[in-house]
């Protein structure tokens, strides 16, 4: 029996939804397993090291990670978006971007080293930052290889590689800590695990779509122009959401960093689910907006889903979350419970912005993120500058939650206005 146009569209819609759910499950499964592995090795590290040394370890990771956005600056998002529309162009997209991504990654590594030298950190912390900066090059190139999995919506490879990287890190960190290498040993484990991830991404991605290596920078305006907006939005958004740990280390002390870490790890569990969801549905939404407008009813439904999810997460946290985390990390982290209870509110409110954010990215309206991220970053950094010297890590928790709340209150209406004006809603 021949399907009508309406029936065909309904079938495609159901197929896209099923594929999105499957990919979300695969990504979330990989993220969940990785999170469990990371959680237990982090607990082991936190219990073994003094709080100040644990804070130094977290500071090294946070400092280097803060620069990670500059290894990509939106290029990967453009590759995935355009590749999802025309997978046969994957080789061209990868080949055109590889040299520039390599150059950006190396430049970022040197920038981290230079900035680290001017920080007030101890000589040991500075040395560890310099050592770990090499992961920026491996991560920058590896993430581009990984884009092939998103383009072809073969998310199982992302999960497999992520789990392999976490197992490698956890195993080596455990061995190096037993050997008495302390924080330097854990950083070395991170570097080796990053190399394993790079190799696996390269091997598996070329099995899906063969591409040649190219380390000569090519400045392709078709990729770079939209990437710049993604990059600015990503940079500001990352600073907005992750600058708190760095500012605690600069304006307070390493003990406060250590106490703040269980709260960040707890909220990170929710972030894992969000990353899985957005990673799975972004290619599907990018393709869907080419074929039809998204109805207000459909968008409202998804906003409702995220609102319920946020309320459930807050309820579970206040009932059990803080106590479970302190049981895991140990009684010396008891002061972290209040940080968890504050940060989870901001996380729940921030969930509401996901549906409109995905639509903005898919419809080439990513520059709106730059506007939103600019005032949110300024708000968060400003509040941290005022509250951390007076309140320590507690001030950082309040600053983050206030800025995330502001992001939802202002960001969603702005996104709706832009989507309506561009006739995508």
MOJO-V925640 format. One record per pair of residues at least 4 apart in sequence whose ideal C-beta (glycine too) atoms are under 7 Angstrom apart, sorted by sequence separation. I is the first residue (numbers start at 1). J is the second residue. If there is no record, write none. Layout:
{{I;J} {I;J}}
This chain:
{{3;7} {4;8} {5;9} {6;10} {7;11} {8;12} {9;13} {10;14} {11;15} {12;16} {13;17} {14;18} {15;19} {16;20} {17;21} {18;22} {19;23} {20;24} {21;25} {22;26} {23;27} {24;28} {25;29} {26;30} {27;31} {28;32} {29;33} {30;34} {31;35} {32;36} {33;37} {34;38} {35;39} {36;40} {37;41} {38;42} {39;43} {40;44} {41;45} {42;46} {43;47} {44;48} {45;49} {49;53} {50;54} {51;55} {52;56} {53;57} {54;58} {55;59} {56;60} {57;61} {58;62} {59;63} {60;64} {61;65} {62;66} {69;73} {72;76} {74;78} {75;79} {76;80} {77;81} {78;82} {79;83} {80;84} {82;86} {83;87} {89;93} {90;94} {91;95} {92;96} {93;97} {94;98} {97;101} {98;102} {99;103} {100;104} {101;105} {102;106} {103;107} {104;108} {105;109} {106;110} {107;111} {108;112} {109;113} {110;114} {111;115} {112;116} {113;117} {115;119} {121;125} {123;127} {124;128} {125;129} {126;130} {127;131} {128;132} {129;133} {134;138} {135;139} {136;140} {137;141} {138;142} {139;143} {141;145} {142;146} {147;151} {148;152} {155;159} {156;160} {157;161} {158;162} {159;163} {160;164} {161;165} {162;166} {163;167} {164;168} {165;169} {166;170} {167;171} {168;172} {169;173} {170;174} {171;175} {172;176} {173;177} {174;178} {175;179} {177;181} {181;185} {183;187} {184;188} {185;189} {186;190} {187;191} {188;192} {189;193} {190;194} {191;195} {192;196} {193;197} {194;198} {195;199} {196;200} {197;201} {198;202} {199;203} {200;204} {201;205} {202;206} {203;207} {206;210} {220;224} {221;225} {223;227} {224;228} {226;230} {227;231} {228;232} {229;233} {230;234} {231;235} {232;236} {233;237} {234;238} {235;239} {236;240} {237;241} {238;242} {239;243} {243;247} {244;248} {245;249} {246;250} {247;251} {248;252} {252;256} {254;258} {255;259} {256;260} {257;261} {260;264} {261;265} {262;266} {263;267} {264;268} {267;271} {268;272} {270;274} {271;275} {272;276} {273;277} {274;278} {275;279} {276;280} {277;281} {278;282} {281;285} {282;286} {283;287} {284;288} {285;289} {288;292} {294;298} {296;300} {297;301} {298;302} {299;303} {300;304} {301;305} {302;306} {303;307} {304;308} {305;309} {306;310} {307;311} {308;312} {309;313} {310;314} {311;315} {312;316} {313;317} {314;318} {315;319} {316;320} {317;321} {320;324} {321;325} {322;326} {323;327} {324;328} {325;329} {329;333} {336;340} {337;341} {338;342} {339;343} {340;344} {343;347} {344;348} {345;349} {346;350} {347;351} {353;357} {354;358} {355;359} {356;360} {357;361} {358;362} {359;363} {368;372} {369;373} {370;374} {372;376} {373;377} {374;378} {375;379} {376;380} {377;381} {378;382} {379;383} {380;384} {381;385} {382;386} {383;387} {384;388} {387;391} {388;392} {391;395} {393;397} {394;398} {395;399} {396;400} {397;401} {398;402} {399;403} {400;404} {401;405} {402;406} {403;407} {405;409} {406;410} {407;411} {408;412} {410;414} {411;415} {412;416} {413;417} {414;418} {415;419} {416;420} {417;421} {418;422} {3;8} {49;54} {121;126} {149;154} {176;181} {177;182} {206;211} {219;224} {249;254} {289;294} {294;299} {316;321} {317;322} {326;331} {360;365} {361;366} {390;395} {419;424} {420;425} {83;89} {149;155} {179;185} {360;366} {419;425} {82;89} {83;90} {119;126} {326;333} {388;395} {3;11} {46;54} {49;57} {149;157} {177;185} {248;256} {249;257} {326;334} {360;368} {387;395} {388;396} {45;54} {117;126} {149;158} {176;185} {177;186} {248;257} {360;369} {387;396} {416;425} {83;93} {116;126} {176;186} {326;336} {82;93} {325;336} {326;337} {384;395} {387;398} {45;57} {146;158} {173;185} {176;188} {245;257} {248;260} {384;396} {387;399} {116;129} {173;186} {176;189} {79;93} {116;130} {245;260} {322;337} {325;340} {384;399} {173;189} {383;399} {112;129} {113;130} {172;189} {79;97} {322;340} {245;264} {321;340} {322;341} {380;399} {383;402} {113;133} {169;189} {172;192} {380;400} {383;403} {112;133} {169;190} {172;193} {75;97} {317;340} {318;341} {321;344} {380;403} {109;133} {112;136} {168;192} {169;193} {317;341} {379;403} {109;134} {168;193} {75;101} {109;136} {317;344} {376;403} {379;406} {108;136} {109;137} {165;193} {168;196} {72;101} {71;101} {314;344} {376;406} {73;104} {105;136} {106;137} {165;196} {313;344} {314;345} {376;407} {105;137} {164;196} {165;197} {71;104} {70;104} {71;105} {314;348} {105;140} {313;348} {372;407} {104;140} {105;141} {161;197} {164;200} {71;108} {311;348} {70;108} {310;348} {101;140} {102;141} {161;200} {310;349} {372;411} {101;141} {161;201} {67;108} {310;351} {309;351} {310;352} {372;414} {101;144} {161;204} {270;313} {371;414} {67;111} {67;112} {306;351} {307;352} {98;144} {306;352} {368;414} {97;144} {157;204} {368;415} {64;112} {306;354} {303;352} {306;355} {94;144} {368;418} {303;355} {63;116} {302;355} {365;418} {154;208} {339;393} {343;397} {346;400} {350;404} {353;407} {128;183} {132;187} {135;190} {139;194} {142;197} {146;201} {266;321} {339;394} {342;397} {346;401} {349;404} {353;408} {360;415} {128;184} {131;187} {135;191} {138;194} {142;198} {145;201} {149;205} {152;208} {299;355} {338;394} {342;398} {345;401} {349;405} {352;408} {356;412} {363;419} {134;191} {138;195} {141;198} {145;202} {148;205} {152;209} {343;400} {350;407} {365;422} {90;148} {132;190} {339;397} {343;401} {346;404} {350;408} {353;411} {360;418} {128;187} {132;191} {135;194} {142;201} {146;205} {266;325} {342;401} {346;405} {349;408} {353;412} {356;415} {363;422} {138;198} {145;205} {148;208} {352;412} {356;416} {359;419} {90;151} {148;209} {363;424} {262;325} {83;147} {87;151} {60;125} {64;129} {71;136} {87;152} {294;359} {359;424} {59;125} {63;129} {76;143} {80;147} {84;151} {262;329} {60;128} {64;132} {68;136} {71;139} {72;140} {76;144} {79;147} {83;151} {56;125} {60;129} {64;133} {67;136} {71;140} {80;150} {64;135} {68;139} {72;143} {76;147} {80;151} {262;333} {60;132} {64;136} {263;336} {285;358} {289;362} {259;333} {262;336} {266;340} {285;359} {289;363} {259;335} {263;339} {267;343} {278;354} {282;358} {286;362} {259;336} {263;340} {267;344} {270;347} {281;358} {285;362} {262;340} {260;339} {282;361} {263;343} {267;347} {274;354} {278;358} {282;362} {102;215} {103;217} {98;213} {99;214} {95;211} {98;214} {99;215} {94;211} {95;212} {98;215} {99;216} {100;217} {91;209} {99;217} {100;218} {90;209} {95;214} {99;218} {100;219} {91;211} {90;211} {96;218} {96;220} {155;280} {57;183} {97;223} {299;425} {56;183} {60;187} {96;223} {27;155} {30;158} {34;162} {38;166} {45;173} {26;155} {30;159} {34;163} {37;166} {41;170} {48;177} {53;182} {57;186} {150;279} {296;425} {23;153} {26;156} {29;159} {33;163} {37;167} {44;174} {53;183} {120;250} {153;283} {293;423} {294;424} {27;158} {31;162} {293;424} {294;425} {23;155} {27;159} {30;162} {34;166} {41;173} {151;283} {237;369} {293;425} {26;159} {30;163} {37;170} {41;174} {49;182} {150;283} {233;366} {240;373} {260;393} {19;153} {236;370} {259;393} {263;397} {289;424} {230;366} {233;369} {237;373} {240;376} {252;388} {256;392} {260;396} {229;366} {233;370} {236;373} {240;377} {243;380} {247;384} {251;388} {256;393} {226;364} {229;367} {232;370} {236;374} {239;377} {243;381} {251;389} {226;366} {233;373} {240;380} {244;384} {248;388} {252;392} {45;186} {229;370} {236;377} {243;384} {247;388} {252;393} {78;223} {248;393} {75;223} {78;226} {248;396} {78;227} {247;396} {75;227} {78;230} {244;396} {74;227} {77;230} {73;227} {74;228} {74;229} {244;399} {74;230} {244;400} {74;231} {73;231} {74;234} {69;231} {240;403} {69;234} {69;235} {69;238} {66;242} {62;242} {66;246} {62;245} {63;246} {62;246} {58;245} {59;249} {59;254} {56;254} {59;257} {55;254} {58;257} {84;283} {55;255} {58;258} {85;286} {52;254} {55;257} {80;282} {84;286} {85;287} {52;255} {55;258} {58;261} {80;283} {84;287} {51;255} {54;258} {81;286} {85;290} {52;258} {51;258} {54;261} {51;259} {42;265} {39;265} {35;269} {35;272} {32;272} {31;272} {31;275} {28;273} {31;276} {28;276} {27;276} {24;276} {27;279} {24;277} {27;280} {24;280} {23;280} {20;280} {20;281} {20;284} {19;284} {16;284} {16;288} {51;332} {46;329} {47;330} {46;330} {77;361} {43;328} {43;329}}
